[in-house]
């Protein structure tokens, strides 16, 4: 399942640089996550780096983008070109 950033975001900019897929970007009001690029760091790290570093815990799983671990790994392989 892709992650999402909630309205509690304080725009501290710590999440964007740690995303290995460049899925996080500055939106109009808060940072946002592109669900087509978010793999919850599957393929890169054991835990989502944005969740680990967020000082206010505003990055939950996005219920509108349910994906299994296998789906996330397939997305990782597609994004990175790895097989």
PDB file with SEQRES, HELIX, SHEET and CRYST1 records, atoms N, CA, C and O in Angstrom:
SEQRES   1 A   83  UNK UNK UNK UNK UNK UNK UNK UNK UNK UNK UNK UNK UNK          
SEQRES   2 A   83  UNK UNK UNK UNK UNK UNK UNK UNK UNK UNK UNK UNK UNK          
SEQRES   3 A   83  UNK UNK UNK UNK UNK UNK UNK UNK UNK UNK UNK UNK UNK          
SEQRES   4 A   83  UNK UNK UNK UNK UNK UNK UNK UNK UNK UNK UNK UNK UNK          
SEQRES   5 A   83  UNK UNK UNK UNK UNK UNK UNK UNK UNK UNK UNK UNK UNK          
SEQRES   6 A   83  UNK UNK UNK UNK UNK UNK UNK UNK UNK UNK UNK UNK UNK          
SEQRES   7 A   83  UNK UNK UNK UNK UNK                                          
HELIX    1 AA1 UNK A   16  UNK A   18  5                                   3    
HELIX    2 AA2 UNK A   49  UNK A   53  1                                   5    
HELIX    3 AA3 UNK A   69  UNK A   80  1                                  12    
SHEET    1 AA1 2 UNK A  24  UNK A  26  0                                        
SHEET    2 AA1 2 UNK A  31  UNK A  33 -1                                        
CRYST1    1.000    1.000    1.000  90.00  90.00  90.00 P 1           1          
ATOM      1  N   UNK A   1       0.862  -1.166   0.000  1.00  0.00           N  
ATOM      2  CA  UNK A   1       0.000   0.000   0.000  1.00  0.00           C  
ATOM      3  C   UNK A   1       0.903   1.221   0.000  1.00  0.00           C  
ATOM      4  O   UNK A   1       1.846   1.294   0.788  1.00  0.00           O  
ATOM      5  N   UNK A   2       0.633   2.156  -0.852  1.00  0.00           N  
ATOM      6  CA  UNK A   2       1.399   3.400  -0.870  1.00  0.00           C  
ATOM      7  C   UNK A   2       1.112   4.174   0.416  1.00  0.00           C  
ATOM      8  O   UNK A   2       0.116   3.934   1.099  1.00  0.00           O  
ATOM      9  N   UNK A   3       1.991   5.085   0.718  1.00  0.00           N  
ATOM     10  CA  UNK A   3       1.812   5.936   1.883  1.00  0.00           C  
ATOM     11  C   UNK A   3       1.191   7.256   1.458  1.00  0.00           C  
ATOM     12  O   UNK A   3       1.132   7.580   0.272  1.00  0.00           O  
ATOM     13  N   UNK A   4       0.730   8.012   2.447  1.00  0.00           N  
ATOM     14  CA  UNK A   4       0.170   9.334   2.171  1.00  0.00           C  
ATOM     15  C   UNK A   4       0.595  10.274   3.293  1.00  0.00           C  
ATOM     16  O   UNK A   4       0.929   9.829   4.391  1.00  0.00           O  
ATOM     17  N   UNK A   5       0.582  11.561   3.015  1.00  0.00           N  
ATOM     18  CA  UNK A   5       0.904  12.558   4.028  1.00  0.00           C  
ATOM     19  C   UNK A   5      -0.388  13.268   4.383  1.00  0.00           C  
ATOM     20  O   UNK A   5      -1.110  13.745   3.508  1.00  0.00           O  
ATOM     21  N   UNK A   6      -0.676  13.333   5.681  1.00  0.00           N  
ATOM     22  CA  UNK A   6      -1.933  13.936   6.148  1.00  0.00           C  
ATOM     23  C   UNK A   6      -1.791  15.442   6.343  1.00  0.00           C  
ATOM     24  O   UNK A   6      -0.697  15.998   6.251  1.00  0.00           O  
ATOM     25  N   UNK A   7      -2.918  16.083   6.615  1.00  0.00           N  
ATOM     26  CA  UNK A   7      -2.959  17.533   6.815  1.00  0.00           C  
ATOM     27  C   UNK A   7      -2.161  18.000   8.027  1.00  0.00           C  
ATOM     28  O   UNK A   7      -1.923  19.198   8.182  1.00  0.00           O  
ATOM     29  N   UNK A   8      -1.746  17.077   8.883  1.00  0.00           N  
ATOM     30  CA  UNK A   8      -0.939  17.457  10.038  1.00  0.00           C  
ATOM     31  C   UNK A   8       0.488  17.830   9.643  1.00  0.00           C  
ATOM     32  O   UNK A   8       1.252  18.309  10.481  1.00  0.00           O  
ATOM     33  N   UNK A   9       0.854  17.621   8.392  1.00  0.00           N  
ATOM     34  CA  UNK A   9       2.197  17.929   7.894  1.00  0.00           C  
ATOM     35  C   UNK A   9       2.557  19.380   8.223  1.00  0.00           C  
ATOM     36  O   UNK A   9       1.753  20.290   8.024  1.00  0.00           O  
ATOM     37  N   UNK A  10       3.784  19.581   8.732  1.00  0.00           N  
ATOM     38  CA  UNK A  10       4.243  20.930   9.078  1.00  0.00           C  
ATOM     39  C   UNK A  10       5.253  21.459   8.054  1.00  0.00           C  
ATOM     40  O   UNK A  10       5.913  22.468   8.304  1.00  0.00           O  
ATOM     41  N   UNK A  11       5.377  20.796   6.921  1.00  0.00           N  
ATOM     42  CA  UNK A  11       6.273  21.222   5.854  1.00  0.00           C  
ATOM     43  C   UNK A  11       7.709  21.397   6.318  1.00  0.00           C  
ATOM     44  O   UNK A  11       8.370  22.375   5.966  1.00  0.00           O  
ATOM     45  N   UNK A  12       8.184  20.453   7.103  1.00  0.00           N  
ATOM     46  CA  UNK A  12       9.546  20.561   7.636  1.00  0.00           C  
ATOM     47  C   UNK A  12      10.602  20.122   6.627  1.00  0.00           C  
ATOM     48  O   UNK A  12      11.786  20.396   6.825  1.00  0.00           O  
ATOM     49  N   UNK A  13      10.199  19.445   5.547  1.00  0.00           N  
ATOM     50  CA  UNK A  13      11.085  19.053   4.459  1.00  0.00           C  
ATOM     51  C   UNK A  13      12.086  17.955   4.814  1.00  0.00           C  
ATOM     52  O   UNK A  13      13.105  17.822   4.136  1.00  0.00           O  
ATOM     53  N   UNK A  14      11.828  17.168   5.854  1.00  0.00           N  
ATOM     54  CA  UNK A  14      12.768  16.087   6.158  1.00  0.00           C  
ATOM     55  C   UNK A  14      12.446  14.814   5.379  1.00  0.00           C  
ATOM     56  O   UNK A  14      13.323  13.972   5.191  1.00  0.00           O  
ATOM     57  N   UNK A  15      11.207  14.661   4.927  1.00  0.00           N  
ATOM     58  CA  UNK A  15      10.811  13.430   4.244  1.00  0.00           C  
ATOM     59  C   UNK A  15      11.251  13.386   2.781  1.00  0.00           C  
ATOM     60  O   UNK A  15      11.670  12.336   2.293  1.00  0.00           O  
ATOM     61  N   UNK A  16      11.160  14.492   2.093  1.00  0.00           N  
ATOM     62  CA  UNK A  16      11.444  14.507   0.657  1.00  0.00           C  
ATOM     63  C   UNK A  16      12.844  13.979   0.316  1.00  0.00           C  
ATOM     64  O   UNK A  16      12.959  13.132  -0.570  1.00  0.00           O  
ATOM     65  N   UNK A  17      13.897  14.436   0.973  1.00  0.00           N  
ATOM     66  CA  UNK A  17      15.229  13.972   0.577  1.00  0.00           C  
ATOM     67  C   UNK A  17      15.526  12.503   0.895  1.00  0.00           C  
ATOM     68  O   UNK A  17      16.437  11.925   0.303  1.00  0.00           O  
ATOM     69  N   UNK A  18      14.784  11.894   1.808  1.00  0.00           N  
ATOM     70  CA  UNK A  18      15.079  10.495   2.164  1.00  0.00           C  
ATOM     71  C   UNK A  18      14.330   9.481   1.302  1.00  0.00           C  
ATOM     72  O   UNK A  18      14.576   8.280   1.418  1.00  0.00           O  
ATOM     73  N   UNK A  19      13.429   9.935   0.451  1.00  0.00           N  
ATOM     74  CA  UNK A  19      12.653   9.021  -0.387  1.00  0.00           C  
ATOM     75  C   UNK A  19      13.514   8.513  -1.551  1.00  0.00           C  
ATOM     76  O   UNK A  19      13.916   9.301  -2.407  1.00  0.00           O  
ATOM     77  N   UNK A  20      13.800   7.207  -1.589  1.00  0.00           N  
ATOM     78  CA  UNK A  20      14.663   6.678  -2.643  1.00  0.00           C  
ATOM     79  C   UNK A  20      14.008   6.649  -4.021  1.00  0.00           C  
ATOM     80  O   UNK A  20      14.701   6.493  -5.027  1.00  0.00           O  
ATOM     81  N   UNK A  21      12.691   6.795  -4.084  1.00  0.00           N  
ATOM     82  CA  UNK A  21      11.981   6.745  -5.362  1.00  0.00           C  
ATOM     83  C   UNK A  21      11.548   8.125  -5.847  1.00  0.00           C  
ATOM     84  O   UNK A  21      10.872   8.234  -6.870  1.00  0.00           O  
ATOM     85  N   UNK A  22      11.924   9.168  -5.136  1.00  0.00           N  
ATOM     86  CA  UNK A  22      11.487  10.537  -5.472  1.00  0.00           C  
ATOM     87  C   UNK A  22       9.968  10.632  -5.564  1.00  0.00           C  
ATOM     88  O   UNK A  22       9.430  11.334  -6.420  1.00  0.00           O  
ATOM     89  N   UNK A  23       9.284   9.916  -4.672  1.00  0.00           N  
ATOM     90  CA  UNK A  23       7.818   9.912  -4.667  1.00  0.00           C  
ATOM     91  C   UNK A  23       7.245  11.095  -3.900  1.00  0.00           C  
ATOM     92  O   UNK A  23       6.072  11.426  -4.075  1.00  0.00           O  
ATOM     93  N   UNK A  24       8.042  11.738  -3.055  1.00  0.00           N  
ATOM     94  CA  UNK A  24       7.557  12.837  -2.221  1.00  0.00           C  
ATOM     95  C   UNK A  24       7.899  14.163  -2.892  1.00  0.00           C  
ATOM     96  O   UNK A  24       9.016  14.376  -3.364  1.00  0.00           O  
ATOM     97  N   UNK A  25       6.914  15.035  -2.918  1.00  0.00           N  
ATOM     98  CA  UNK A  25       7.115  16.346  -3.543  1.00  0.00           C  
ATOM     99  C   UNK A  25       6.327  17.398  -2.771  1.00  0.00           C  
ATOM    100  O   UNK A  25       5.396  17.082  -2.031  1.00  0.00           O  
ATOM    101  N   UNK A  26       6.721  18.651  -2.959  1.00  0.00           N  
ATOM    102  CA  UNK A  26       6.048  19.748  -2.286  1.00  0.00           C  
ATOM    103  C   UNK A  26       4.762  20.088  -3.021  1.00  0.00           C  
ATOM    104  O   UNK A  26       4.790  20.515  -4.176  1.00  0.00           O  
ATOM    105  N   UNK A  27       3.634  19.896  -2.344  1.00  0.00           N  
ATOM    106  CA  UNK A  27       2.342  20.222  -2.920  1.00  0.00           C  
ATOM    107  C   UNK A  27       2.003  21.686  -2.670  1.00  0.00           C  
ATOM    108  O   UNK A  27       2.853  22.453  -2.218  1.00  0.00           O  
ATOM    109  N   UNK A  28       0.774  22.072  -2.959  1.00  0.00           N  
ATOM    110  CA  UNK A  28       0.366  23.459  -2.779  1.00  0.00           C  
ATOM    111  C   UNK A  28       0.376  23.881  -1.315  1.00  0.00           C  
ATOM    112  O   UNK A  28       0.768  25.002  -0.991  1.00  0.00           O  
ATOM    113  N   UNK A  29      -0.058  22.974  -0.425  1.00  0.00           N  
ATOM    114  CA  UNK A  29      -0.123  23.320   0.992  1.00  0.00           C  
ATOM    115  C   UNK A  29       0.792  22.467   1.861  1.00  0.00           C  
ATOM    116  O   UNK A  29       1.379  22.966   2.822  1.00  0.00           O  
ATOM    117  N   UNK A  30       0.915  21.192   1.533  1.00  0.00           N  
ATOM    118  CA  UNK A  30       1.759  20.273   2.301  1.00  0.00           C  
ATOM    119  C   UNK A  30       2.512  19.380   1.329  1.00  0.00           C  
ATOM    120  O   UNK A  30       2.239  19.376   0.129  1.00  0.00           O  
ATOM    121  N   UNK A  31       3.459  18.629   1.860  1.00  0.00           N  
ATOM    122  CA  UNK A  31       4.150  17.640   1.025  1.00  0.00           C  
ATOM    123  C   UNK A  31       3.168  16.537   0.665  1.00  0.00           C  
ATOM    124  O   UNK A  31       2.247  16.236   1.424  1.00  0.00           O  
ATOM    125  N   UNK A  32       3.373  15.943  -0.491  1.00  0.00           N  
ATOM    126  CA  UNK A  32       2.490  14.890  -0.980  1.00  0.00           C  
ATOM    127  C   UNK A  32       3.324  13.717  -1.466  1.00  0.00           C  
ATOM    128  O   UNK A  32       4.526  13.848  -1.700  1.00  0.00           O  
ATOM    129  N   UNK A  33       2.673  12.569  -1.616  1.00  0.00           N  
ATOM    130  CA  UNK A  33       3.342  11.357  -2.092  1.00  0.00           C  
ATOM    131  C   UNK A  33       2.642  10.866  -3.351  1.00  0.00           C  
ATOM    132  O   UNK A  33       1.423  10.692  -3.367  1.00  0.00           O  
ATOM    133  N   UNK A  34       3.418  10.645  -4.398  1.00  0.00           N  
ATOM    134  CA  UNK A  34       2.894  10.091  -5.645  1.00  0.00           C  
ATOM    135  C   UNK A  34       2.748   8.579  -5.440  1.00  0.00           C  
ATOM    136  O   UNK A  34       3.754   7.880  -5.321  1.00  0.00           O  
ATOM    137  N   UNK A  35       1.514   8.063  -5.395  1.00  0.00           N  
ATOM    138  CA  UNK A  35       1.321   6.632  -5.137  1.00  0.00           C  
ATOM    139  C   UNK A  35       1.891   5.734  -6.230  1.00  0.00           C  
ATOM    140  O   UNK A  35       2.150   4.555  -5.987  1.00  0.00           O  
ATOM    141  N   UNK A  36       2.089   6.273  -7.424  1.00  0.00           N  
ATOM    142  CA  UNK A  36       2.662   5.477  -8.507  1.00  0.00           C  
ATOM    143  C   UNK A  36       4.160   5.239  -8.305  1.00  0.00           C  
ATOM    144  O   UNK A  36       4.734   4.344  -8.925  1.00  0.00           O  
ATOM    145  N   UNK A  37       4.791   6.035  -7.442  1.00  0.00           N  
ATOM    146  CA  UNK A  37       6.218   5.895  -7.178  1.00  0.00           C  
ATOM    147  C   UNK A  37       6.536   5.352  -5.779  1.00  0.00           C  
ATOM    148  O   UNK A  37       7.651   4.897  -5.526  1.00  0.00           O  
ATOM    149  N   UNK A  38       5.560   5.402  -4.881  1.00  0.00           N  
ATOM    150  CA  UNK A  38       5.791   4.969  -3.503  1.00  0.00           C  
ATOM    151  C   UNK A  38       5.762   3.449  -3.406  1.00  0.00           C  
ATOM    152  O   UNK A  38       4.782   2.806  -3.784  1.00  0.00           O  
ATOM    153  N   UNK A  39       6.860   2.885  -2.890  1.00  0.00           N  
ATOM    154  CA  UNK A  39       6.944   1.440  -2.648  1.00  0.00           C  
ATOM    155  C   UNK A  39       7.092   1.147  -1.162  1.00  0.00           C  
ATOM    156  O   UNK A  39       7.430   0.024  -0.784  1.00  0.00           O  
ATOM    157  N   UNK A  40       6.844   2.144  -0.311  1.00  0.00           N  
ATOM    158  CA  UNK A  40       7.089   2.010   1.136  1.00  0.00           C  
ATOM    159  C   UNK A  40       8.530   1.590   1.382  1.00  0.00           C  
ATOM    160  O   UNK A  40       8.825   0.925   2.375  1.00  0.00           O  
ATOM    161  N   UNK A  41       9.413   1.971   0.496  1.00  0.00           N  
ATOM    162  CA  UNK A  41      10.848   1.667   0.537  1.00  0.00           C  
ATOM    163  C   UNK A  41      11.159   0.194   0.315  1.00  0.00           C  
ATOM    164  O   UNK A  41      12.300  -0.226   0.509  1.00  0.00           O  
ATOM    165  N   UNK A  42      10.165  -0.606  -0.089  1.00  0.00           N  
ATOM    166  CA  UNK A  42      10.416  -2.011  -0.439  1.00  0.00           C  
ATOM    167  C   UNK A  42      11.461  -2.029  -1.560  1.00  0.00           C  
ATOM    168  O   UNK A  42      11.357  -1.290  -2.539  1.00  0.00           O  
ATOM    169  N   UNK A  43      12.458  -2.881  -1.393  1.00  0.00           N  
ATOM    170  CA  UNK A  43      13.548  -2.962  -2.357  1.00  0.00           C  
ATOM    171  C   UNK A  43      14.733  -2.099  -1.971  1.00  0.00           C  
ATOM    172  O   UNK A  43      15.850  -2.324  -2.436  1.00  0.00           O  
ATOM    173  N   UNK A  44      14.492  -1.114  -1.125  1.00  0.00           N  
ATOM    174  CA  UNK A  44      15.557  -0.206  -0.695  1.00  0.00           C  
ATOM    175  C   UNK A  44      15.913  -0.395   0.782  1.00  0.00           C  
ATOM    176  O   UNK A  44      17.080  -0.575   1.131  1.00  0.00           O  
ATOM    177  N   UNK A  45      14.897  -0.351   1.642  1.00  0.00           N  
ATOM    178  CA  UNK A  45      15.089  -0.396   3.093  1.00  0.00           C  
ATOM    179  C   UNK A  45      14.050  -1.305   3.735  1.00  0.00           C  
ATOM    180  O   UNK A  45      13.055  -1.662   3.104  1.00  0.00           O  
ATOM    181  N   UNK A  46      14.283  -1.679   4.991  1.00  0.00           N  
ATOM    182  CA  UNK A  46      13.335  -2.516   5.719  1.00  0.00           C  
ATOM    183  C   UNK A  46      12.104  -1.740   6.177  1.00  0.00           C  
ATOM    184  O   UNK A  46      11.029  -2.317   6.333  1.00  0.00           O  
ATOM    185  N   UNK A  47      12.256  -0.442   6.392  1.00  0.00           N  
ATOM    186  CA  UNK A  47      11.162   0.410   6.857  1.00  0.00           C  
ATOM    187  C   UNK A  47      11.064   1.641   5.973  1.00  0.00           C  
ATOM    188  O   UNK A  47      12.077   2.097   5.444  1.00  0.00           O  
ATOM    189  N   UNK A  48       9.864   2.190   5.799  1.00  0.00           N  
ATOM    190  CA  UNK A  48       9.733   3.429   5.030  1.00  0.00           C  
ATOM    191  C   UNK A  48      10.526   4.557   5.703  1.00  0.00           C  
ATOM    192  O   UNK A  48      10.290   4.884   6.866  1.00  0.00           O  
ATOM    193  N   UNK A  49      11.441   5.128   4.979  1.00  0.00           N  
ATOM    194  CA  UNK A  49      12.320   6.147   5.543  1.00  0.00           C  
ATOM    195  C   UNK A  49      11.585   7.419   5.928  1.00  0.00           C  
ATOM    196  O   UNK A  49      11.943   8.060   6.916  1.00  0.00           O  
ATOM    197  N   UNK A  50      10.570   7.794   5.171  1.00  0.00           N  
ATOM    198  CA  UNK A  50       9.813   9.005   5.500  1.00  0.00           C  
ATOM    199  C   UNK A  50       9.077   8.842   6.830  1.00  0.00           C  
ATOM    200  O   UNK A  50       8.996   9.785   7.618  1.00  0.00           O  
ATOM    201  N   UNK A  51       8.547   7.655   7.073  1.00  0.00           N  
ATOM    202  CA  UNK A  51       7.846   7.385   8.333  1.00  0.00           C  
ATOM    203  C   UNK A  51       8.835   7.436   9.491  1.00  0.00           C  
ATOM    204  O   UNK A  51       8.535   7.983  10.553  1.00  0.00           O  
ATOM    205  N   UNK A  52      10.014   6.862   9.278  1.00  0.00           N  
ATOM    206  CA  UNK A  52      11.036   6.835  10.320  1.00  0.00           C  
ATOM    207  C   UNK A  52      11.485   8.236  10.721  1.00  0.00           C  
ATOM    208  O   UNK A  52      11.748   8.490  11.896  1.00  0.00           O  
ATOM    209  N   UNK A  53      11.573   9.144   9.757  1.00  0.00           N  
ATOM    210  CA  UNK A  53      12.148  10.461  10.020  1.00  0.00           C  
ATOM    211  C   UNK A  53      11.106  11.536  10.355  1.00  0.00           C  
ATOM    212  O   UNK A  53      11.462  12.580  10.903  1.00  0.00           O  
ATOM    213  N   UNK A  54       9.851  11.303  10.042  1.00  0.00           N  
ATOM    214  CA  UNK A  54       8.799  12.308  10.259  1.00  0.00           C  
ATOM    215  C   UNK A  54       8.676  12.644  11.753  1.00  0.00           C  
ATOM    216  O   UNK A  54       8.447  11.751  12.568  1.00  0.00           O  
ATOM    217  N   UNK A  55       8.825  13.924  12.114  1.00  0.00           N  
ATOM    218  CA  UNK A  55       8.777  14.290  13.533  1.00  0.00           C  
ATOM    219  C   UNK A  55       7.371  14.311  14.128  1.00  0.00           C  
ATOM    220  O   UNK A  55       7.224  14.353  15.349  1.00  0.00           O  
ATOM    221  N   UNK A  56       6.341  14.282  13.289  1.00  0.00           N  
ATOM    222  CA  UNK A  56       4.981  14.363  13.843  1.00  0.00           C  
ATOM    223  C   UNK A  56       4.098  13.176  13.480  1.00  0.00           C  
ATOM    224  O   UNK A  56       2.901  13.196  13.765  1.00  0.00           O  
ATOM    225  N   UNK A  57       4.650  12.161  12.868  1.00  0.00           N  
ATOM    226  CA  UNK A  57       3.907  10.936  12.575  1.00  0.00           C  
ATOM    227  C   UNK A  57       2.657  11.203  11.729  1.00  0.00           C  
ATOM    228  O   UNK A  57       1.544  10.852  12.120  1.00  0.00           O  
ATOM    229  N   UNK A  58       2.861  11.835  10.558  1.00  0.00           N  
ATOM    230  CA  UNK A  58       1.716  12.162   9.688  1.00  0.00           C  
ATOM    231  C   UNK A  58       1.764  11.412   8.359  1.00  0.00           C  
ATOM    232  O   UNK A  58       1.220  11.885   7.361  1.00  0.00           O  
ATOM    233  N   UNK A  59       2.424  10.225   8.338  1.00  0.00           N  
ATOM    234  CA  UNK A  59       2.551   9.480   7.090  1.00  0.00           C  
ATOM    235  C   UNK A  59       2.028   8.055   7.277  1.00  0.00           C  
ATOM    236  O   UNK A  59       2.811   7.130   7.492  1.00  0.00           O  
ATOM    237  N   UNK A  60       0.708   7.876   7.197  1.00  0.00           N  
ATOM    238  CA  UNK A  60       0.126   6.532   7.302  1.00  0.00           C  
ATOM    239  C   UNK A  60       0.027   5.864   5.928  1.00  0.00           C  
ATOM    240  O   UNK A  60       0.348   6.463   4.901  1.00  0.00           O  
ATOM    241  N   UNK A  61      -0.421   4.626   5.939  1.00  0.00           N  
ATOM    242  CA  UNK A  61      -0.714   3.924   4.685  1.00  0.00           C  
ATOM    243  C   UNK A  61      -1.938   4.566   4.044  1.00  0.00           C  
ATOM    244  O   UNK A  61      -2.870   4.975   4.737  1.00  0.00           O  
ATOM    245  N   UNK A  62      -1.927   4.650   2.736  1.00  0.00           N  
ATOM    246  CA  UNK A  62      -3.029   5.259   1.989  1.00  0.00           C  
ATOM    247  C   UNK A  62      -4.073   4.185   1.689  1.00  0.00           C  
ATOM    248  O   UNK A  62      -3.816   3.289   0.884  1.00  0.00           O  
ATOM    249  N   UNK A  63      -5.251   4.257   2.323  1.00  0.00           N  
ATOM    250  CA  UNK A  63      -6.269   3.227   2.111  1.00  0.00           C  
ATOM    251  C   UNK A  63      -6.811   3.189   0.686  1.00  0.00           C  
ATOM    252  O   UNK A  63      -7.444   2.210   0.291  1.00  0.00           O  
ATOM    253  N   UNK A  64      -6.573   4.233  -0.081  1.00  0.00           N  
ATOM    254  CA  UNK A  64      -7.032   4.274  -1.471  1.00  0.00           C  
ATOM    255  C   UNK A  64      -6.066   3.590  -2.436  1.00  0.00           C  
ATOM    256  O   UNK A  64      -6.355   3.469  -3.627  1.00  0.00           O  
ATOM    257  N   UNK A  65      -4.918   3.143  -1.922  1.00  0.00           N  
ATOM    258  CA  UNK A  65      -3.921   2.492  -2.772  1.00  0.00           C  
ATOM    259  C   UNK A  65      -3.395   1.228  -2.093  1.00  0.00           C  
ATOM    260  O   UNK A  65      -2.215   1.140  -1.755  1.00  0.00           O  
ATOM    261  N   UNK A  66      -4.272   0.264  -1.902  1.00  0.00           N  
ATOM    262  CA  UNK A  66      -3.904  -0.994  -1.253  1.00  0.00           C  
ATOM    263  C   UNK A  66      -3.022  -1.828  -2.174  1.00  0.00           C  
ATOM    264  O   UNK A  66      -3.381  -2.096  -3.321  1.00  0.00           O  
ATOM    265  N   UNK A  67      -1.860  -2.235  -1.655  1.00  0.00           N  
ATOM    266  CA  UNK A  67      -0.927  -3.066  -2.416  1.00  0.00           C  
ATOM    267  C   UNK A  67      -0.276  -4.067  -1.470  1.00  0.00           C  
ATOM    268  O   UNK A  67       0.003  -3.755  -0.312  1.00  0.00           O  
ATOM    269  N   UNK A  68      -0.041  -5.253  -1.971  1.00  0.00           N  
ATOM    270  CA  UNK A  68       0.649  -6.276  -1.184  1.00  0.00           C  
ATOM    271  C   UNK A  68       2.156  -6.033  -1.255  1.00  0.00           C  
ATOM    272  O   UNK A  68       2.630  -5.203  -2.032  1.00  0.00           O  
ATOM    273  N   UNK A  69       2.888  -6.760  -0.444  1.00  0.00           N  
ATOM    274  CA  UNK A  69       4.357  -6.701  -0.485  1.00  0.00           C  
ATOM    275  C   UNK A  69       4.855  -7.064  -1.882  1.00  0.00           C  
ATOM    276  O   UNK A  69       5.800  -6.458  -2.386  1.00  0.00           O  
ATOM    277  N   UNK A  70       4.220  -8.049  -2.500  1.00  0.00           N  
ATOM    278  CA  UNK A  70       4.590  -8.444  -3.860  1.00  0.00           C  
ATOM    279  C   UNK A  70       4.318  -7.349  -4.875  1.00  0.00           C  
ATOM    280  O   UNK A  70       5.115  -7.127  -5.787  1.00  0.00           O  
ATOM    281  N   UNK A  71       3.186  -6.660  -4.716  1.00  0.00           N  
ATOM    282  CA  UNK A  71       2.864  -5.529  -5.600  1.00  0.00           C  
ATOM    283  C   UNK A  71       3.913  -4.429  -5.465  1.00  0.00           C  
ATOM    284  O   UNK A  71       4.353  -3.850  -6.458  1.00  0.00           O  
ATOM    285  N   UNK A  72       4.308  -4.148  -4.216  1.00  0.00           N  
ATOM    286  CA  UNK A  72       5.296  -3.096  -3.973  1.00  0.00           C  
ATOM    287  C   UNK A  72       6.649  -3.481  -4.565  1.00  0.00           C  
ATOM    288  O   UNK A  72       7.350  -2.627  -5.108  1.00  0.00           O  
ATOM    289  N   UNK A  73       7.025  -4.756  -4.467  1.00  0.00           N  
ATOM    290  CA  UNK A  73       8.291  -5.211  -5.046  1.00  0.00           C  
ATOM    291  C   UNK A  73       8.242  -5.124  -6.572  1.00  0.00           C  
ATOM    292  O   UNK A  73       9.231  -4.748  -7.201  1.00  0.00           O  
ATOM    293  N   UNK A  74       7.111  -5.464  -7.163  1.00  0.00           N  
ATOM    294  CA  UNK A  74       6.967  -5.358  -8.618  1.00  0.00           C  
ATOM    295  C   UNK A  74       7.072  -3.896  -9.053  1.00  0.00           C  
ATOM    296  O   UNK A  74       7.688  -3.592 -10.074  1.00  0.00           O  
ATOM    297  N   UNK A  75       6.476  -3.001  -8.282  1.00  0.00           N  
ATOM    298  CA  UNK A  75       6.563  -1.571  -8.591  1.00  0.00           C  
ATOM    299  C   UNK A  75       8.014  -1.100  -8.481  1.00  0.00           C  
ATOM    300  O   UNK A  75       8.497  -0.357  -9.335  1.00  0.00           O  
ATOM    301  N   UNK A  76       8.708  -1.538  -7.419  1.00  0.00           N  
ATOM    302  CA  UNK A  76      10.129  -1.205  -7.234  1.00  0.00           C  
ATOM    303  C   UNK A  76      10.932  -1.637  -8.462  1.00  0.00           C  
ATOM    304  O   UNK A  76      11.736  -0.867  -8.987  1.00  0.00           O  
ATOM    305  N   UNK A  77      10.710  -2.874  -8.915  1.00  0.00           N  
ATOM    306  CA  UNK A  77      11.449  -3.379 -10.073  1.00  0.00           C  
ATOM    307  C   UNK A  77      11.133  -2.594 -11.334  1.00  0.00           C  
ATOM    308  O   UNK A  77      12.020  -2.345 -12.151  1.00  0.00           O  
ATOM    309  N   UNK A  78       9.875  -2.201 -11.499  1.00  0.00           N  
ATOM    310  CA  UNK A  78       9.476  -1.410 -12.660  1.00  0.00           C  
ATOM    311  C   UNK A  78      10.129  -0.032 -12.630  1.00  0.00           C  
ATOM    312  O   UNK A  78      10.641   0.445 -13.642  1.00  0.00           O  
ATOM    313  N   UNK A  79      10.105   0.601 -11.461  1.00  0.00           N  
ATOM    314  CA  UNK A  79      10.661   1.952 -11.317  1.00  0.00           C  
ATOM    315  C   UNK A  79      12.171   1.954 -11.535  1.00  0.00           C  
ATOM    316  O   UNK A  79      12.702   2.832 -12.214  1.00  0.00           O  
ATOM    317  N   UNK A  80      12.859   0.974 -10.960  1.00  0.00           N  
ATOM    318  CA  UNK A  80      14.319   0.962 -10.992  1.00  0.00           C  
ATOM    319  C   UNK A  80      14.896   0.227 -12.191  1.00  0.00           C  
ATOM    320  O   UNK A  80      16.082   0.360 -12.493  1.00  0.00           O  
ATOM    321  N   UNK A  81      14.063  -0.550 -12.875  1.00  0.00           N  
ATOM    322  CA  UNK A  81      14.554  -1.325 -14.004  1.00  0.00           C  
ATOM    323  C   UNK A  81      15.310  -2.572 -13.583  1.00  0.00           C  
ATOM    324  O   UNK A  81      15.976  -3.209 -14.399  1.00  0.00           O  
ATOM    325  N   UNK A  82      15.204  -2.922 -12.293  1.00  0.00           N  
ATOM    326  CA  UNK A  82      15.883  -4.123 -11.795  1.00  0.00           C  
ATOM    327  C   UNK A  82      14.954  -5.329 -11.931  1.00  0.00           C  
ATOM    328  O   UNK A  82      13.730  -5.199 -11.902  1.00  0.00           O  
ATOM    329  N   UNK A  83      15.566  -6.504 -12.081  1.00  0.00           N  
ATOM    330  CA  UNK A  83      14.723  -7.706 -12.208  1.00  0.00           C  
ATOM    331  C   UNK A  83      14.999  -8.723 -11.147  1.00  0.00           C  
ATOM    332  O   UNK A  83      14.370  -9.781 -11.126  1.00  0.00           O  
TER     333      UNK A  83                                                      
END                                                                             
